[in-house]
């Protein structure tokens, strides 16, 4: 135990008498029937960092739910009785059958120790504290309907929301969410409700049913983990389940990298349906289109937009490409002058000096390109020295121009150097050494290819989400034209790529290039980005400097993301906007935490007003506790963690000279 980190919190066990002082483990029991609502809550527990045990109802060899499975009696030598789970997630109110031995054992356990139960999805009936829907309620498709947090919900664990939420309606021809809208009976408190369709008054969608010495959170609409209505409400469901004290933490994140700053980007050719300069774009006279590059006016707009929006962009820059452009244009570059004048307004990230491909040497004699070979048949790679020069030259330029850069961060051009299927199945073996030579701790990767953080020598990747605001477009018409080519069937004049891609769907009809961006692409991209932001996902999004030029296509997307978020969430749950190194650190901590939890190396429990967490030495422990919680120091106390969504949370370890870290909850 001397080598372990101990964490103590204060918390009473609801429903249990003070004389009993039971031990209640900080772990959740999930009873899984294979349906999406249980899977969604399970994913939320995992993402948050809350330990859980799953009992699969479809597994004939599963353990039986008995008193011994759920708890242990006092051992007679001063040891407290033990409840093995702080909360229970069920697919419905009675998955084992009303009156069955397992259901009876579970209900007795909840009653004895004051353990909350979430009914992941059930229908409206008196058994869960609701009237049948034929008594002034309703049942049907909730797509596009507006719901709201009630006064009781806002005063409790759903108080991080202060605006209405709308159920997704992404495809009018597909039913996306079915639900029951019902009137509460005695003992039921609604937390989220909606107007009764075609009727009067409002009916519950999420609420608490207190009865028979137990409490159930009753959810009466179907959902999956990806739907925005669940992601928005998931925090409240989990906080209710754990009563606001648990391992793990949950915050909302949104950051945006703007690649290729100072460099021009190639432009989509609407006639040839390709990008001049790409290996597969043949025909035409030369490149055929004018490259896209921000102007000084675009830079002025960017700085003012940040101030107006209270949001900081990450400028991912190629200084050498900018110098090349300048030398070709009379050694005058108003864009660079303006960006440098406003350099303190942004965060800056090294994108290499000239944006070369840093993987294998590309053989472009064929389409698609292939990796060039050495005389012995081995793959020919860009050298360690060449990679290092690209990194260091960009850092030196930044230093000479007073650009504030964190040299531990890097984004290679096209994420090159990392494996790139199908041509380059392995990392450039020279990459890791070059990264180490330049002190790079965090290098970006493409989340659509590699969603998990991994090591490249001593460096860790930071996956980034690509946004479908393309690098090679400057106008709304151009992006709609390219979108049509990618997402339209051959019969409708498109490439047909969408027809054989399991991760893509073809458009029913091609977009009108005059209106398609505003009517279709913009809301879809904003919805996707917002879904990431409200999913406790810190991964950055990336676009390109071309999206800040000409029609400035990025801004309306970001405006909608920020406006929709701020209309929905209360001020106590702001969007976190971390830089790349902070994202990398967060992902690294999560991976280490998940590993020790999965290995069973964490023991956490509460006894009366104290919670103890025993984890391996050196592991950062994520904890969430109520507002007003104090951290016990060697001498005196200080506020624990930082505030978020009405609670406080932090990654923490015991302080020096302390074998345990003690937190005291407010009285």
C-alpha distance (Angstrom), angle and dihedral (degrees) to the residues before:
residue distance angle dihedral
X1 . . .
X2 3.81 . .
X3 3.81 89.4 .
X4 3.79 93.5 47.3
X5 3.78 131.3 89.8
X6 3.82 112.9 -118.8
X7 3.76 121.9 -161.8
X8 3.80 125.1 -171.4
X9 3.76 129.7 -167.8
X10 3.78 132.1 171.9
X11 3.80 120.0 -118.0
X12 3.76 137.0 145.4
X13 3.78 120.6 -135.4
X14 3.82 107.3 -116.5
X15 3.78 112.4 -129.6
X16 3.81 94.9 15.1
X17 3.78 123.8 105.7
X18 3.80 119.7 -116.6
X19 3.80 90.8 -120.9
X20 3.81 92.3 61.9
X21 3.84 96.0 52.2
X22 3.82 92.3 -174.6
X23 3.78 123.5 -164.6
X24 3.80 109.7 -118.7
X25 3.80 116.2 -167.2
X26 3.80 118.0 -135.2
X27 3.77 94.9 -123.4
X28 3.80 132.7 104.5
X29 3.80 126.5 -131.4
X30 3.82 112.9 -138.7
X31 3.81 117.8 -165.9
X32 3.80 104.2 -162.3
X33 3.81 126.6 -161.6
X34 3.81 93.7 174.6
X35 3.81 96.6 -102.6
X36 3.80 122.4 133.4
X37 3.85 98.6 -113.6
X38 3.81 92.3 61.6
X39 3.79 90.6 43.4
X40 3.81 89.4 51.8
X41 3.81 94.1 53.2
X42 3.81 90.6 44.3
X43 3.79 89.9 54.0
X44 3.79 89.9 49.7
X45 3.81 90.8 52.7
X46 3.80 90.6 49.8
X47 3.80 94.7 46.8
X48 3.79 91.3 48.2
X49 3.81 91.6 49.1
X50 3.80 98.7 -116.0
X51 3.84 114.4 148.7
X52 3.80 114.7 -123.8
X53 3.79 141.2 173.0
X54 3.81 120.0 -140.8
X55 3.80 125.8 -147.3
X56 3.80 109.4 -165.5
X57 3.80 111.3 -147.5
X58 3.80 89.5 -161.9
X59 3.81 92.2 58.8
X60 3.80 112.0 92.4
X61 3.79 89.5 -159.0
X62 3.80 95.6 54.2
X63 3.80 119.9 128.6
X64 3.79 117.6 -97.7
X65 3.79 117.9 -111.9
X66 3.79 102.0 -115.9
X67 3.78 136.7 148.4
X68 3.83 89.4 -98.0
X69 3.81 91.6 51.2
X70 3.79 91.7 52.0
X71 3.79 104.1 36.9
X72 3.78 148.7 2.0
X73 3.81 125.7 -134.5
X74 3.81 123.1 -123.7
X75 3.80 109.0 -77.2
X76 3.81 94.9 -133.1
X77 3.81 94.2 -116.4
X78 3.76 98.4 86.3
X79 3.79 96.4 -74.6
X80 3.80 115.4 136.2
X81 3.79 124.0 -121.4
X82 3.79 109.0 -96.3
X83 3.79 130.6 -132.6
X84 3.80 107.4 -163.4
X85 3.83 96.3 -156.6
X86 3.80 132.3 44.0
X87 3.80 93.2 -158.2
X88 3.80 140.9 7.9
X89 3.82 128.9 -137.3
X90 3.80 115.2 -159.8
X91 3.81 129.9 179.8
X92 3.83 87.7 -127.2
X93 3.78 138.6 -13.8
X94 3.83 96.6 -76.1
X95 3.81 113.6 15.1
X96 3.82 92.9 161.2
X97 3.80 93.2 52.5
X98 3.79 127.1 -91.7
X99 3.81 110.5 -78.3
X100 3.81 94.0 11.0
X101 3.79 119.3 137.0
X102 3.79 93.2 -110.3
X103 3.80 94.4 46.8
X104 3.80 90.5 47.3
X105 3.81 91.6 50.2
X106 3.80 91.7 49.9
X107 3.80 94.0 48.7
X108 3.81 91.7 47.9
X109 3.81 89.7 51.0
X110 3.80 92.6 51.3
X111 3.79 91.4 47.3
X112 3.80 94.5 48.1
X113 3.79 97.9 48.3
X114 3.81 101.5 27.1
X115 3.81 93.6 -114.6
X116 3.85 117.7 171.8
X117 3.81 121.2 -131.2
X118 3.82 128.0 -152.6
X119 3.81 117.4 -153.2
X120 3.81 97.9 -153.3
X121 3.80 94.1 -157.0
X122 3.78 131.6 -10.5
X123 3.77 141.0 149.2
X124 3.78 127.2 -99.6
X125 3.80 113.0 -92.3
X126 3.81 138.4 127.4
X127 3.82 91.4 -95.6
X128 3.82 88.1 74.1
X129 3.80 96.2 37.5
X130 3.80 98.0 -94.8
X131 3.79 135.1 112.4
X132 3.77 117.9 -114.7
X133 3.79 110.7 -94.1
X134 3.80 91.4 -111.5
X135 3.81 87.8 67.4
X136 3.79 96.6 75.9
X137 3.81 96.1 -54.2
X138 3.78 135.0 100.5
X139 3.80 142.8 -137.9
X140 3.79 126.8 -158.1
X141 3.79 146.3 79.7
X142 3.79 114.5 -16.4
X143 3.82 95.7 -169.5
X144 3.80 110.5 141.1
X145 3.80 94.5 3.1
X146 3.78 122.1 134.6
X147 3.80 122.3 -124.4
X148 3.80 130.7 -177.9
X149 3.77 141.1 -161.1
X150 3.79 111.6 -106.5
X151 3.79 124.9 -131.5
X152 3.80 89.4 -99.5
X153 3.79 91.5 49.0
X154 3.78 92.0 49.1
X155 3.79 90.6 51.0
X156 3.79 90.1 51.7
X157 3.79 137.6 37.0
X158 3.82 95.1 -35.5
X159 3.80 93.4 58.7
X160 3.80 92.2 112.2
X161 3.82 87.8 77.8
X162 3.79 123.5 73.2
X163 3.78 103.3 162.9
X164 3.80 136.7 59.7
X165 3.79 120.6 -87.9
X166 3.78 124.6 -143.7
X167 3.79 123.8 -143.9
X168 3.78 111.9 -120.8
X169 3.79 118.1 -97.1
X170 3.79 103.0 178.9
X171 3.80 97.1 149.6
X172 3.81 119.5 31.3
X173 3.81 90.1 -159.7
X174 3.83 94.4 55.4
X175 3.81 128.5 68.0
X176 3.80 104.5 -129.9
X177 3.80 105.0 173.9
X178 3.80 129.6 18.7
X179 3.76 121.1 -168.1
X180 3.80 151.4 160.4
X181 3.79 120.8 -117.0
X182 3.81 107.5 -162.0
X183 3.78 142.4 166.0
X184 3.82 117.4 -110.5
X185 3.79 123.1 -115.8
X186 3.80 128.3 -152.8
X187 3.80 112.1 -51.2
X188 3.81 94.2 24.7
X189 3.81 123.1 112.9
X190 3.78 116.6 -170.5
X191 3.81 117.0 -141.2
X192 3.82 100.0 175.0
X193 3.79 122.7 26.3
X194 3.78 143.6 162.2
X195 3.78 138.1 -156.5
X196 3.80 112.0 -84.1
X197 3.83 104.5 -107.2
X198 3.77 110.3 -119.4
X199 3.80 90.9 -1.9
X200 3.79 140.9 72.4
X201 3.75 133.0 -85.1
X202 3.80 126.9 6.5
X203 3.77 134.6 -67.1
X204 3.77 133.7 -154.0
X205 3.81 126.5 -99.0
X206 3.82 97.1 168.9
X207 3.77 124.8 18.1
X208 3.79 147.7 137.1
X209 3.80 122.6 -101.1
X210 3.81 112.3 -161.5
X211 3.80 112.8 -167.9
X212 3.78 143.0 132.8
X213 3.80 91.2 13.7
X214 3.80 91.9 -57.2
X215 3.81 137.8 99.2
X216 3.79 126.9 -142.7
X217 3.79 128.2 -174.4
X218 3.80 102.1 -143.8
X219 3.82 118.7 -155.1
X220 3.79 115.2 -171.4
X221 3.80 103.1 -176.1
X222 3.80 130.0 75.7
X223 3.81 120.2 -121.2
X224 3.78 147.0 152.5
X225 3.78 132.0 -137.6
X226 3.80 94.2 -98.0
X227 3.80 98.3 54.5
X228 3.75 114.4 103.4
X229 3.81 95.6 -135.2
X230 3.79 89.9 60.2
X231 3.79 94.3 44.4
X232 3.79 90.6 52.6
X233 3.82 93.5 48.7
X234 3.81 98.0 36.0
X235 3.80 94.2 87.4
X236 3.80 91.4 56.3
X237 3.80 92.7 46.6
X238 3.81 92.3 51.9
X239 3.81 94.7 43.0
X240 3.81 90.0 51.0
X241 3.81 89.8 48.4
X242 3.83 92.2 52.2
X243 3.81 95.6 32.7
X244 3.78 89.5 -123.7
X245 3.82 98.6 -63.1
X246 3.78 117.6 95.9
X247 3.75 147.5 119.1
X248 3.80 114.0 -87.4
X249 3.77 132.4 36.7
X250 3.78 136.9 -122.8
X251 3.80 128.6 -152.9
X252 3.78 136.9 157.9
X253 3.81 118.8 -113.8
X254 3.78 137.6 -170.6
X255 3.80 128.2 167.7
X256 3.80 129.8 156.3
X257 3.81 127.8 -151.6
X258 3.80 117.2 -155.1
X259 3.83 105.9 -155.4
X260 3.83 128.3 -158.0
X261 3.80 96.2 30.0
X262 3.86 110.2 176.7
X263 3.84 89.9 16.5
X264 3.83 127.6 93.9
X265 3.82 119.9 -120.2
X266 3.80 125.1 -141.1
X267 3.80 117.5 -108.3
X268 3.81 128.5 -124.8
X269 3.80 113.9 -109.1
X270 3.81 106.5 -134.7
X271 3.81 91.7 -164.9
X272 3.82 99.0 51.0
X273 3.81 95.0 30.6
X274 3.79 93.0 -131.5
X275 3.79 141.0 85.8
X276 3.82 115.9 -98.8
X277 3.78 109.5 -122.7
X278 3.81 93.1 36.2
X279 3.80 114.6 115.0
X280 3.79 93.2 -119.9
X281 3.81 95.7 49.5
X282 3.79 106.3 96.1
X283 3.79 133.5 167.5
X284 3.76 131.0 34.7
X285 3.77 129.4 85.2
X286 3.81 110.1 -61.5
X287 3.78 114.3 -50.9
X288 3.77 91.3 -27.2
X289 3.81 97.3 -156.0
X290 3.80 135.9 69.6
X291 3.83 114.6 -110.6
X292 3.80 118.3 -116.4
X293 3.81 119.8 -118.6
X294 3.77 132.9 161.8
X295 3.79 119.1 -108.3
X296 3.79 129.1 -142.1
X297 3.81 87.7 -100.0
X298 3.81 89.1 55.4
X299 3.81 89.2 52.8
X300 3.81 91.6 50.6
X301 3.80 88.9 50.2
X302 3.82 92.0 49.3
X303 3.79 93.6 53.9
X304 3.80 92.7 46.6
X305 3.81 91.9 46.4
X306 3.80 90.0 54.6
X307 3.80 91.7 52.1
X308 3.80 93.0 46.5
X309 3.82 93.0 45.4
X310 3.83 97.5 40.5
X311 3.79 88.8 -131.4
X312 3.80 131.3 121.4
X313 3.81 124.0 -142.7
X314 3.81 124.3 -149.7
X315 3.80 109.0 -127.4
X316 3.82 107.4 -149.7
X317 3.78 102.5 -162.6
X318 3.83 141.3 -160.5
X319 3.80 104.5 -164.8
X320 3.81 95.1 178.7
X321 3.79 92.9 53.6
X322 3.78 87.5 51.5
X323 3.79 91.3 50.6
X324 3.80 90.2 50.7
X325 3.81 90.6 52.0
X326 3.79 90.3 48.6
X327 3.81 93.4 51.2
X328 3.80 90.1 51.3
X329 3.81 91.5 51.2
X330 3.78 104.6 52.5
X331 3.81 96.8 -80.4
X332 3.80 89.8 -75.2
X333 3.79 121.1 122.6
X334 3.78 116.8 165.7
X335 3.81 90.9 175.2
X336 3.80 94.1 60.9
X337 3.81 90.9 43.8
X338 3.80 91.0 53.8
X339 3.81 95.6 44.7
X340 3.80 90.3 49.4
X341 3.79 90.4 49.0
X342 3.81 87.9 55.9
X343 3.81 96.3 35.5
X344 3.80 93.1 125.3
X345 3.80 90.8 58.9
X346 3.81 93.8 69.1
X347 3.78 142.5 47.1
X348 3.81 111.9 -118.2
X349 3.82 128.2 -146.7
X350 3.82 128.0 -172.1
X351 3.83 111.4 -112.4
X352 3.85 94.9 174.4
X353 3.80 123.8 -90.1
X354 3.80 101.6 -88.1
X355 3.84 104.0 7.3
X356 3.85 98.9 -116.1
X357 3.80 124.3 168.8
X358 3.83 104.3 -96.0
X359 3.79 101.1 -169.6
X360 3.77 124.2 76.1
X361 3.80 118.6 -19.6
X362 3.80 103.4 -91.9
X363 3.80 120.6 -123.7
X364 3.81 103.4 -153.5
X365 3.79 96.8 179.1
X366 3.79 88.9 102.6
X367 3.79 134.9 41.1
X368 2.94 115.4 -95.7
X369 3.78 96.8 33.8
X370 3.79 121.3 -118.7
X371 3.79 136.7 -157.1
X372 3.80 113.8 -86.8
X373 3.80 116.1 -121.1
X374 3.78 133.7 -134.9
X375 3.81 120.6 -128.1
X376 3.81 90.1 -92.0
X377 3.81 91.6 54.3
X378 3.80 95.5 -105.6
X379 3.79 121.2 132.4
X380 3.79 115.4 -88.4
X381 3.80 111.9 -132.8
X382 3.79 135.1 -168.4
X383 3.81 105.6 -97.3
X384 3.79 127.5 -106.1
X385 3.81 89.7 -119.1
X386 3.81 93.0 53.6
X387 3.80 92.4 48.4
X388 3.78 91.4 47.3
X389 3.80 92.1 49.9
X390 3.80 91.6 53.3
X391 3.81 90.5 52.8
X392 3.79 98.3 42.1
X393 3.81 96.2 43.3
X394 3.79 90.5 56.4
X395 3.81 90.9 49.4
X396 3.82 91.5 48.6
X397 3.81 91.3 51.0
X398 3.80 89.5 51.0
X399 3.80 91.7 50.3
X400 3.80 92.7 48.8
X401 3.82 90.8 51.5
X402 3.81 97.2 42.7
X403 3.80 92.4 -112.9
X404 3.84 110.8 162.9
X405 3.80 103.8 -126.7
X406 3.80 132.0 165.3
X407 3.81 102.0 -139.5
X408 3.82 91.3 -158.6
X409 3.85 88.7 72.4
X410 3.81 126.6 76.6
X411 3.79 140.0 168.5
X412 3.80 113.3 -169.4
X413 3.80 119.3 -150.1
X414 3.82 108.2 -83.0
X415 3.84 85.9 -8.0
X416 3.81 84.1 -76.8
X417 3.76 122.0 173.8
X418 3.79 87.5 48.7
X419 3.79 116.7 92.7
X420 3.79 112.7 -74.0
X421 3.78 116.9 -165.6
X422 2.93 135.6 -110.3
X423 3.80 98.3 11.6
X424 3.82 99.9 35.7
X425 3.83 112.4 31.6
X426 3.82 94.2 174.9
X427 3.79 136.7 48.4
X428 3.77 117.3 -95.4
X429 3.84 99.5 -92.6
X430 3.81 88.2 -139.9
X431 3.80 93.5 57.8
X432 3.81 100.7 78.6
X433 3.79 93.4 52.6
X434 3.81 93.3 48.4
X435 3.80 90.5 49.8
X436 3.79 91.0 51.1
X437 3.82 91.1 46.8
X438 3.80 89.0 59.8
X439 3.81 99.3 40.6
X440 3.82 94.2 -110.7
X441 3.80 110.5 165.5
X442 3.81 97.8 167.0
X443 3.80 127.0 39.8
X444 3.79 122.8 177.6
X445 3.79 124.0 -115.4
X446 3.81 132.5 -174.3
X447 3.80 110.2 -98.1
X448 3.81 90.9 -154.3
X449 3.82 87.9 63.0
X450 3.79 103.6 28.0
X451 3.81 113.0 18.3
X452 3.81 94.7 171.5
X453 3.78 125.8 75.7
X454 3.80 112.9 -114.6
X455 3.79 141.4 171.3
X456 3.79 126.8 -93.9
X457 3.77 98.9 -174.9
X458 3.80 105.2 -61.0
X459 3.82 91.3 -18.8
X460 3.81 125.1 91.0
X461 3.79 125.4 -147.2
X462 3.79 124.0 -121.9
X463 3.83 109.6 -152.2
X464 3.81 114.5 -139.3
X465 3.80 128.8 -161.0
X466 3.83 114.1 -124.3
X467 3.80 112.6 -137.2
X468 3.79 120.3 -142.9
X469 3.79 90.7 -121.9
X470 3.77 93.1 108.6
X471 3.80 125.9 -131.0
X472 3.82 92.6 -134.4
X473 3.80 101.0 56.6
X474 3.77 131.9 82.2
X475 3.81 101.8 172.8
X476 3.78 137.5 51.4
X477 3.80 90.7 -118.1
X478 3.80 92.2 53.9
X479 3.80 95.1 51.0
X480 3.82 91.7 48.0
X481 3.80 90.4 49.4
X482 3.81 93.0 50.9
X483 3.80 91.1 43.0
X484 3.79 89.2 54.6
X485 3.80 91.3 50.7
X486 3.81 92.3 52.1
X487 3.80 100.0 38.9
X488 3.80 103.5 34.4
X489 3.80 126.6 88.6
X490 3.78 121.1 -114.7
X491 3.79 89.7 -111.0
X492 3.81 88.5 60.7
X493 3.80 94.1 46.6
X494 3.79 99.9 -93.1
X495 3.79 133.0 120.3
X496 3.79 92.6 -96.9
X497 3.82 91.0 -134.1
X498 3.79 89.1 128.1
X499 3.81 91.9 59.2
X500 3.80 94.6 68.5
X501 3.79 100.2 30.9
X502 3.83 115.0 99.7
X503 3.82 91.2 -159.3
X504 3.80 95.0 51.5
X505 3.79 137.1 66.2
X506 3.79 125.6 -153.4
X507 3.78 119.5 -123.3
X508 3.79 113.9 -106.4
X509 3.81 88.0 -134.0
X510 3.82 131.5 5.5
X511 3.79 114.6 -95.0
X512 3.79 120.2 -105.6
X513 3.81 100.2 -110.1
X514 3.81 90.4 -143.6
X515 3.81 94.8 56.3
X516 3.81 107.2 11.8
X517 3.78 97.1 96.7
X518 3.78 95.5 53.2
X519 3.81 97.1 37.2
X520 3.82 100.6 40.7
X521 3.81 118.4 3.3
X522 3.80 97.8 45.9
X523 3.84 97.7 51.5
X524 3.79 92.0 41.7
X525 3.81 94.0 51.7
X526 3.79 92.1 44.4
X527 3.80 91.0 50.7
X528 3.81 91.8 49.7
X529 3.80 93.1 48.8
X530 3.80 92.3 46.1
X531 3.80 89.2 51.1
X532 3.81 89.4 57.5
X533 3.80 91.5 44.9
X534 3.80 95.5 54.6
X535 3.82 93.3 43.6
X536 3.84 98.7 77.6
X537 3.81 87.1 -106.3
X538 3.83 115.2 143.7
X539 3.83 96.4 -173.7
X540 3.82 111.7 126.8
X541 3.80 124.8 -122.8
X542 3.77 120.2 -131.2
X543 3.80 135.2 -150.0
X544 3.82 132.6 153.8
X545 3.79 139.0 -101.8
X546 3.81 88.9 -107.3
X547 3.81 87.1 69.8
X548 3.84 89.2 63.5
X549 3.82 91.7 51.1
X550 3.82 135.2 78.4
X551 3.84 104.9 -7.5
X552 3.85 89.4 11.4
X553 3.80 91.6 -135.9
X554 3.79 96.8 -178.6
X555 3.78 97.9 64.0
X556 3.82 99.7 66.1
X557 3.81 89.1 49.9
X558 3.80 92.5 51.0
X559 3.80 91.8 42.3
X560 3.78 90.2 56.8
X561 3.81 93.9 46.0
X562 3.80 92.1 50.8
X563 3.81 95.1 41.5
X564 3.80 93.6 48.4
X565 3.80 91.5 47.2
X566 3.79 95.5 47.8
X567 3.80 92.0 46.4
X568 3.79 90.3 54.5
X569 3.81 105.3 37.4
X570 3.79 128.5 60.4
X571 3.78 121.3 -119.3
X572 3.82 90.0 -102.9
X573 3.83 89.9 69.1
X574 3.82 105.4 52.7
X575 3.78 123.3 172.1
X576 3.80 110.1 -94.5
X577 3.84 111.0 -135.1
X578 3.83 105.7 -163.5
X579 3.79 126.3 -179.1
X580 3.80 120.9 -122.3
X581 3.81 96.5 -92.5
X582 3.81 91.1 51.6
X583 3.80 90.7 50.2
X584 3.79 90.4 50.1
X585 3.80 91.2 49.9
X586 3.80 91.7 49.5
X587 3.82 92.7 50.6
X588 3.81 90.9 46.5
X589 3.81 92.3 51.9
X590 3.80 91.9 47.5
X591 3.79 92.4 51.5
X592 3.81 92.2 49.9
X593 3.81 91.0 47.3
X594 3.80 93.9 48.8
X595 3.79 89.9 50.2
X596 3.80 95.6 54.5
X597 3.81 91.3 42.9
X598 3.82 92.0 49.8
X599 3.81 90.5 47.6
X600 3.80 90.8 53.1
X601 3.80 92.2 -117.1
X602 3.81 94.9 132.7
X603 3.79 123.4 80.6
X604 3.80 116.0 -174.8
X605 3.78 131.2 168.3
X606 3.76 144.4 144.8
X607 3.78 127.7 -130.5
X608 3.77 113.8 -171.9
X609 3.80 106.0 -50.2
X610 3.80 97.8 -11.7
X611 3.78 130.1 81.1
X612 3.80 120.6 -166.5
X613 3.79 126.5 -162.6
X614 3.79 120.5 -169.9
X615 3.82 113.6 -166.7
X616 3.81 133.6 157.8
X617 3.79 115.4 -76.9
X618 3.80 114.1 -88.2
X619 3.81 95.6 20.7
X620 3.78 115.0 128.9
X621 3.82 107.9 -127.7
X622 3.83 118.5 -147.6
X623 3.81 112.7 -144.7
X624 3.80 135.3 175.3
X625 3.80 121.1 -162.6
X626 3.82 138.7 160.6
X627 3.79 123.9 -73.7
X628 3.78 110.5 -90.0
X629 3.80 94.7 39.2
X630 3.81 113.2 145.7
X631 3.77 129.4 -150.8
X632 3.78 115.7 -133.4
X633 3.80 111.6 -130.5
X634 3.77 128.5 -170.6
X635 3.80 86.4 -93.9
X636 3.79 116.6 21.5
X637 3.80 130.5 -28.2
X638 3.79 139.9 -80.6
X639 3.79 134.6 -167.2
X640 3.80 112.5 -77.8
X641 3.79 119.9 -125.1
X642 3.78 125.9 -32.8
X643 3.80 127.1 -63.8
X644 3.80 121.1 -100.0
X645 3.82 131.7 158.0
X646 3.80 93.0 -10.6
X647 3.80 95.4 -50.7
X648 3.79 138.0 73.7
X649 3.77 126.3 -114.6
X650 3.79 141.1 169.9
X651 3.77 147.5 156.6
X652 3.78 102.4 -107.0
X653 3.81 147.5 168.2
X654 3.80 132.6 -171.8
X655 3.77 112.9 -76.9
X656 3.77 122.0 -109.9
X657 3.83 112.8 -76.6
X658 3.80 90.5 20.5
X659 3.80 124.6 101.8
X660 3.78 90.6 -166.8
X661 3.77 135.4 34.0
X662 3.78 112.6 -140.3
X663 3.78 125.3 -160.9
X664 3.78 121.9 -171.2
X665 3.77 119.8 -150.9
X666 3.80 120.6 -141.8
X667 3.79 114.5 -92.5
